[in-house]
Amino acid sequence: MPSPSRGSRLDGCQQSLAVLAERLRPWRWLWPPLAFAAGMASFFLVERQQWLGATLALGMLVTWLLLLSENLIARWLTRRGYPPPPRGVTTFIAQMVHQETLFFTLPFLLATTAWSSGQAIFTLLMLGLALPSILDPLYYRLAERYRWLYFAFHAQCVFLVVLVALPTLLHLTTAQSLVMALAAMMIFSLPSLMEWLKPLTPRRWLAMLALLPLLAGAGWLGRIWVPPASLWLSGHALSPAFDERARAPEGGLHLTPEALVDHGLYAYTAIHAPRGLREEIVHEWRHEGRLVDRIPLEIQGGREAGYRAWTHKRRFPARTAGDWRIDVMTSGGQRIGVLRFTVDEEEERATLADGRIRRPAGLPGLDLSRLMARPAPAP
């Protein structure tokens, strides 16, 4: 049993925490925009002041560790005869952390989503998840009445913070970060499954153990829908020739079957990555949706305009006419961007590969990097 003095001190701390939470409640509307601003700052400062961006991301992870230890702290206190922290206070803190996570990671998702692909659905769903975190009646109903769904919400937030933070903190590749994010989500899905399958009979324990790898497998199969939170396509071009010394596409050609056979085709991509990150990417050439070639490349992070890489395809199938696309992928299977072109016998209907470097549609890099100081150029 705890001593009376220690118990009274603990009661005093809990009361102070409850008072502080009540005083903060009128100002909680400030938390989501502050978290979004912190995410924006981390997104840009990781390129200019890497230590500051990493510090912001590390702060996110520390906050999560404190939140995830909530149940352990409550049990530890209860076993020693102390009252657990008030449920309303812990839910309020959890809500702030969920808001912090969702709004902190949004800039990374918005900047790296290939909006012409299924990644747009994933990012819009994450935007939708941010809504219940700022609507108190909905959030507290979720926390009190639908605990399994609340824990699933919690696990998804863990997935996002690990996916975004690890490339910044540890320079892990997108594939490594994705695997660790899926592992974290699977672990923190346990409370959701345990709440959903109550009462936990032996048969339901077996069902839960079977569901966990299924969840991880589904997450891995759906990785093409998940934006690579540290990489984005900053420019692309198609051309019949290439200046390798200047690393620049050149020339112009209508993409007819005869032209492709005679000249081949260069696909140029500039891919932005954090300084210090080495990543293998792949150009996947597809004709009418069918994969016909897969060419790996290695990029290095740190160049503001993106690491310039290209592939030159000379061998084409006998029937080249039709719609083509080049999927720019990570080695782990996440899409960075897409290049599309049409091959046709008639020059008027064929794509003109003119070597012009174009920016992809959407918000690559949020298009605000030009407002920031330029980092030292990478080789």
C-alpha positions as CSV (number, residue, x, y, z in Angstrom):
1,M,0.0,0.0,0.0
2,P,1.3,3.5,-0.8
3,S,2.2,5.8,2.0
4,P,-0.4,8.6,2.7
5,S,2.1,11.3,1.8
6,R,3.0,9.7,-1.5
7,G,-0.7,9.1,-2.3
8,S,-1.6,12.7,-1.5
9,R,1.2,14.0,-3.7
10,L,0.0,11.8,-6.6
11,D,-3.6,12.9,-6.1
12,G,-2.3,16.5,-6.2
13,C,-0.4,15.9,-9.5
14,Q,-3.5,14.3,-11.1
15,Q,-5.7,17.2,-10.0
16,S,-3.2,19.6,-11.4
17,L,-3.1,17.7,-14.7
18,A,-6.9,17.8,-14.8
19,V,-6.9,21.5,-14.1
20,L,-4.3,22.1,-16.8
21,A,-6.3,20.0,-19.3
22,E,-9.4,22.1,-18.6
23,R,-7.5,25.3,-19.1
24,L,-6.2,24.1,-22.4
25,R,-9.6,22.9,-23.8
26,P,-10.7,26.4,-24.9
27,W,-7.5,26.7,-26.9
28,R,-7.4,23.2,-28.4
29,W,-8.5,24.6,-31.8
30,L,-5.0,26.0,-32.2
31,W,-3.4,22.5,-32.0
32,P,-4.2,21.2,-35.5
33,P,-2.9,24.3,-37.4
34,L,0.2,24.3,-35.1
35,A,0.8,20.6,-35.9
36,F,0.3,21.3,-39.6
37,A,2.8,24.1,-39.4
38,A,5.3,21.9,-37.6
39,G,4.9,19.3,-40.3
40,M,5.5,22.0,-43.0
41,A,8.5,23.2,-41.1
42,S,9.9,19.7,-40.8
43,F,9.2,19.0,-44.4
44,F,11.2,22.0,-45.6
45,L,13.8,22.3,-42.8
46,V,14.9,18.7,-43.2
47,E,16.5,19.9,-46.4
48,R,18.0,23.1,-45.1
49,Q,18.5,22.6,-41.4
50,Q,18.4,18.8,-41.2
51,W,18.9,18.7,-37.4
52,L,15.8,20.9,-36.8
53,G,13.6,18.8,-39.1
54,A,14.8,15.7,-37.4
55,T,14.2,17.2,-33.9
56,L,10.6,17.9,-34.8
57,A,10.1,14.4,-36.1
58,L,11.8,13.0,-33.0
59,G,9.5,15.0,-30.8
60,M,6.5,13.4,-32.5
61,L,7.9,9.9,-31.7
62,V,8.6,10.8,-28.1
63,T,5.0,12.1,-27.7
64,W,3.7,8.8,-29.1
65,L,5.8,6.7,-26.7
66,L,4.3,8.7,-23.8
67,L,0.8,8.1,-25.1
68,L,1.3,4.4,-25.8
69,S,2.5,3.9,-22.2
70,E,-0.8,5.3,-20.9
71,N,-2.4,1.9,-20.1
72,L,0.9,0.6,-18.6
73,I,1.1,3.6,-16.3
74,A,-2.6,3.2,-15.3
75,R,-2.1,-0.5,-14.5
76,W,1.1,0.2,-12.6
77,L,-0.6,2.8,-10.4
78,T,-3.6,0.6,-9.8
79,R,-1.5,-2.4,-8.7
80,R,0.2,-0.1,-6.1
81,G,-3.0,1.2,-4.8
82,Y,-3.0,4.6,-6.5
83,P,-5.9,5.9,-8.5
84,P,-5.3,5.8,-12.3
85,P,-5.2,9.0,-14.3
86,P,-8.7,10.4,-15.0
87,R,-10.2,8.9,-18.2
88,G,-11.2,12.3,-19.6
89,V,-7.7,13.7,-19.2
90,T,-6.1,10.8,-20.9
91,T,-8.6,10.9,-23.8
92,F,-8.0,14.7,-24.1
93,I,-4.2,14.0,-24.4
94,A,-4.8,11.2,-26.9
95,Q,-6.9,13.5,-29.0
96,M,-4.2,16.1,-29.1
97,V,-1.6,13.5,-30.1
98,H,-3.9,12.2,-32.8
99,Q,-4.4,15.7,-34.1
100,E,-0.7,16.3,-33.9
101,T,0.1,13.1,-35.9
102,L,-2.5,13.6,-38.6
103,F,-1.8,17.3,-39.3
104,F,2.0,16.9,-38.9
105,T,2.1,14.1,-41.6
106,L,-0.4,15.8,-44.0
107,P,2.3,18.0,-45.7
108,F,4.4,15.0,-46.4
109,L,1.5,13.1,-47.9
110,L,0.2,16.1,-50.0
111,A,3.7,16.7,-51.3
112,T,4.5,13.2,-52.4
113,T,1.1,11.9,-53.6
114,A,0.9,11.0,-57.3
115,W,-2.6,12.4,-57.8
116,S,-3.2,10.6,-61.0
117,S,-3.0,7.3,-59.2
118,G,-4.8,5.4,-56.4
119,Q,-2.5,7.3,-53.9
120,A,-5.0,10.2,-54.2
121,I,-7.6,7.9,-52.5
122,F,-5.2,7.1,-49.6
123,T,-4.3,10.7,-49.0
124,L,-8.0,11.8,-49.1
125,L,-8.8,9.0,-46.6
126,M,-6.1,10.4,-44.3
127,L,-7.6,13.8,-44.7
128,G,-10.9,12.3,-43.7
129,L,-9.4,10.7,-40.6
130,A,-8.3,14.2,-39.5
131,L,-12.0,15.2,-39.4
132,P,-13.1,13.1,-36.4
133,S,-9.9,14.2,-34.5
134,I,-11.1,17.8,-34.4
135,L,-14.9,17.1,-33.9
136,D,-15.2,16.6,-30.2
137,P,-18.6,14.9,-30.1
138,L,-17.6,12.4,-32.7
139,Y,-14.1,11.8,-31.2
140,Y,-15.3,11.2,-27.7
141,R,-18.1,8.9,-28.8
142,L,-15.5,6.9,-30.7
143,A,-13.3,6.8,-27.6
144,E,-16.1,5.8,-25.2
145,R,-18.5,3.6,-27.2
146,Y,-16.5,2.1,-30.1
147,R,-13.2,1.2,-28.5
148,W,-12.2,-1.3,-31.1
149,L,-12.6,1.4,-33.8
150,Y,-10.8,3.9,-31.6
151,F,-7.8,1.6,-31.3
152,A,-7.8,1.0,-35.0
153,F,-7.7,4.8,-35.5
154,H,-4.8,4.8,-33.1
155,A,-2.9,2.1,-35.0
156,Q,-3.4,4.0,-38.3
157,C,-1.8,7.1,-36.7
158,V,1.2,5.0,-35.6
159,F,1.6,3.8,-39.1
160,L,1.7,7.4,-40.4
161,V,4.2,8.7,-37.9
162,V,6.6,5.8,-38.4
163,L,6.3,6.1,-42.2
164,V,7.1,9.8,-42.2
165,A,9.6,10.0,-39.4
166,L,12.1,7.2,-40.1
167,P,13.4,8.4,-43.5
168,T,14.1,11.8,-41.8
169,L,15.6,10.4,-38.6
170,L,17.5,7.3,-39.7
171,H,17.8,7.8,-43.5
172,L,16.0,4.5,-44.1
173,T,14.7,3.8,-47.6
174,T,11.0,4.0,-48.3
175,A,10.8,0.2,-48.4
176,Q,12.4,-0.2,-45.0
177,S,10.3,2.5,-43.5
178,L,7.1,1.0,-45.0
179,V,8.0,-2.5,-43.5
180,M,8.6,-1.0,-40.1
181,A,5.4,1.1,-40.3
182,L,3.4,-2.0,-41.2
183,A,5.0,-3.9,-38.3
184,A,4.1,-1.1,-35.9
185,M,0.5,-0.9,-37.2
186,M,0.1,-4.7,-36.8
187,I,1.4,-4.5,-33.2
188,F,-0.8,-1.6,-32.2
189,S,-3.8,-3.2,-33.9
190,L,-3.8,-5.8,-31.1
191,P,-6.0,-3.8,-28.7
192,S,-8.5,-3.1,-31.5
193,L,-8.8,-6.8,-32.3
194,M,-8.9,-7.8,-28.7
195,E,-11.7,-5.3,-28.1
196,W,-13.6,-6.4,-31.2
197,L,-13.4,-10.1,-30.4
198,K,-14.5,-9.9,-26.8
199,P,-15.0,-12.2,-25.0
200,L,-11.6,-13.8,-25.9
201,T,-12.2,-17.5,-26.1
202,P,-9.5,-19.8,-27.4
203,R,-11.1,-19.9,-30.8
204,R,-11.1,-16.1,-31.0
205,W,-7.5,-16.0,-29.9
206,L,-6.7,-18.2,-32.9
207,A,-8.8,-15.9,-35.1
208,M,-6.9,-12.9,-33.9
209,L,-3.5,-14.5,-34.5
210,A,-4.7,-15.3,-38.0
211,L,-6.0,-11.8,-38.7
212,L,-2.7,-10.1,-37.8
213,P,-0.6,-11.5,-40.7
214,L,-3.6,-11.0,-43.0
215,L,-3.7,-7.3,-42.1
216,A,0.1,-7.0,-42.7
217,G,-0.2,-8.8,-46.0
218,A,-3.1,-6.6,-47.1
219,G,-1.0,-3.5,-46.2
220,W,1.9,-4.8,-48.2
221,L,-0.2,-5.6,-51.2
222,G,-1.7,-2.2,-51.1
223,R,1.7,-0.4,-50.8
224,I,1.3,1.0,-54.3
225,W,-1.5,3.2,-53.0
226,V,0.7,4.6,-50.2
227,P,2.7,7.7,-51.1
228,P,6.5,7.5,-50.6
229,A,6.5,10.2,-47.9
230,S,10.1,11.2,-48.5
231,L,10.3,11.1,-52.4
232,W,8.6,13.0,-55.1
233,L,8.9,13.5,-58.9
234,S,10.0,17.1,-59.5
235,G,10.4,17.0,-63.3
236,H,10.2,14.6,-66.2
237,A,10.8,14.5,-70.0
238,L,10.8,12.3,-73.0
239,S,13.4,12.7,-75.8
240,P,15.1,10.9,-78.7
241,A,18.5,12.1,-77.5
242,F,20.3,12.9,-74.3
243,D,23.3,15.0,-73.2
244,E,24.9,12.8,-70.5
245,R,27.5,15.4,-69.5
246,A,24.8,18.0,-68.9
247,R,22.3,15.4,-67.7
248,A,19.7,17.0,-69.9
249,P,17.3,15.6,-72.5
250,E,17.5,17.1,-76.0
251,G,16.0,16.8,-79.5
252,G,12.4,16.3,-80.6
253,L,10.5,13.5,-82.3
254,H,6.9,12.4,-82.9
255,L,6.6,8.9,-81.4
256,T,5.6,6.8,-84.4
257,P,6.6,3.0,-84.5
258,E,9.3,3.7,-87.1
259,A,10.8,6.5,-85.0
260,L,11.0,4.3,-81.9
261,V,12.7,1.6,-83.8
262,D,15.2,4.0,-85.4
263,H,16.0,6.2,-82.3
264,G,14.7,4.5,-79.2
265,L,13.4,6.7,-76.4
266,Y,14.9,8.4,-73.3
267,A,12.8,8.8,-70.2
268,Y,14.2,11.5,-67.9
269,T,13.1,11.9,-64.3
270,A,14.3,14.3,-61.5
271,I,13.4,12.8,-58.1
272,H,13.7,14.8,-54.9
273,A,14.9,12.9,-51.8
274,P,16.2,14.0,-48.4
275,R,19.9,14.6,-48.1
276,G,21.8,11.5,-47.1
277,L,19.2,9.1,-48.5
278,R,20.2,6.5,-51.1
279,E,17.4,4.8,-52.8
280,E,16.9,2.4,-55.7
281,I,14.1,3.3,-58.0
282,V,12.7,1.5,-61.1
283,H,11.4,2.7,-64.4
284,E,8.7,0.2,-65.4
285,W,7.7,0.5,-69.1
286,R,4.2,-0.6,-69.7
287,H,2.3,-1.0,-73.0
288,E,-1.5,-1.1,-72.8
289,G,-1.0,-1.9,-69.1
290,R,1.3,-4.8,-69.7
291,L,4.8,-4.7,-68.2
292,V,7.4,-5.0,-71.0
293,D,10.6,-3.7,-69.2
294,R,11.9,-2.9,-65.8
295,I,15.1,-0.8,-65.4
296,P,16.6,-0.1,-62.0
297,L,18.4,3.1,-61.1
298,E,20.0,4.5,-57.9
299,I,19.4,8.0,-56.7
300,Q,20.9,10.1,-54.0
301,G,19.1,12.8,-52.0
302,G,20.1,16.4,-51.4
303,R,19.7,18.2,-54.7
304,E,16.9,20.8,-54.6
305,A,15.8,20.3,-58.2
306,G,15.9,16.5,-57.7
307,Y,18.4,13.8,-58.6
308,R,18.5,13.5,-62.4
309,A,18.2,9.9,-63.7
310,W,17.2,8.5,-67.0
311,T,16.7,5.3,-68.9
312,H,17.1,4.6,-72.6
313,K,14.9,2.0,-74.2
314,R,15.8,0.7,-77.6
315,R,14.1,-2.6,-77.9
316,F,10.4,-2.4,-78.4
317,P,7.8,-5.1,-79.1
318,A,6.8,-5.8,-82.7
319,R,3.5,-3.9,-82.2
320,T,4.4,-0.6,-80.5
321,A,1.3,1.4,-81.3
322,G,-1.0,2.3,-78.4
323,D,-0.9,3.8,-75.0
324,W,2.4,3.6,-73.0
325,R,3.3,4.6,-69.5
326,I,6.4,4.6,-67.4
327,D,5.8,4.0,-63.7
328,V,8.5,5.5,-61.6
329,M,8.6,3.2,-58.6
330,T,10.6,2.6,-55.5
331,S,12.3,-0.8,-55.1
332,G,9.6,-1.6,-52.5
333,G,6.7,-1.0,-55.0
334,Q,5.5,2.5,-54.1
335,R,4.7,4.8,-57.0
336,I,6.6,8.1,-57.2
337,G,5.2,9.3,-60.5
338,V,3.9,8.4,-64.0
339,L,5.0,9.4,-67.5
340,R,2.5,8.7,-70.3
341,F,2.8,8.8,-74.1
342,T,1.0,7.5,-77.2
343,V,2.6,5.8,-80.2
344,D,0.7,6.1,-83.4
345,E,1.3,5.7,-87.2
346,E,-0.1,9.2,-87.6
347,E,2.2,11.9,-86.3
348,E,-0.8,14.1,-85.4
349,R,-2.0,11.5,-82.9
350,A,1.5,10.5,-81.7
351,T,3.1,12.1,-78.6
352,L,5.8,14.7,-79.4
353,A,8.9,13.8,-77.3
354,D,10.5,17.2,-77.3
355,G,12.9,17.0,-74.4
356,R,11.0,19.7,-72.4
357,I,11.2,19.1,-68.6
358,R,7.7,19.3,-67.2
359,R,6.5,19.4,-63.6
360,P,4.0,16.7,-62.7
361,A,0.4,17.5,-61.9
362,G,-0.6,18.0,-58.3
363,L,1.5,19.4,-55.4
364,P,5.0,17.9,-55.8
365,G,7.0,19.2,-52.9
366,L,4.1,21.6,-52.3
367,D,5.7,23.9,-54.8
368,L,7.1,26.1,-52.0
369,S,10.7,25.1,-52.1
370,R,11.5,28.0,-54.4
371,L,10.7,30.3,-51.5
372,M,13.3,28.7,-49.2
373,A,17.1,29.2,-49.3
374,R,18.9,26.9,-51.6
375,P,20.9,24.0,-50.1
376,A,24.4,23.2,-51.2
377,P,24.2,21.4,-54.5
378,A,24.8,17.7,-54.5
379,P,27.2,16.1,-57.1
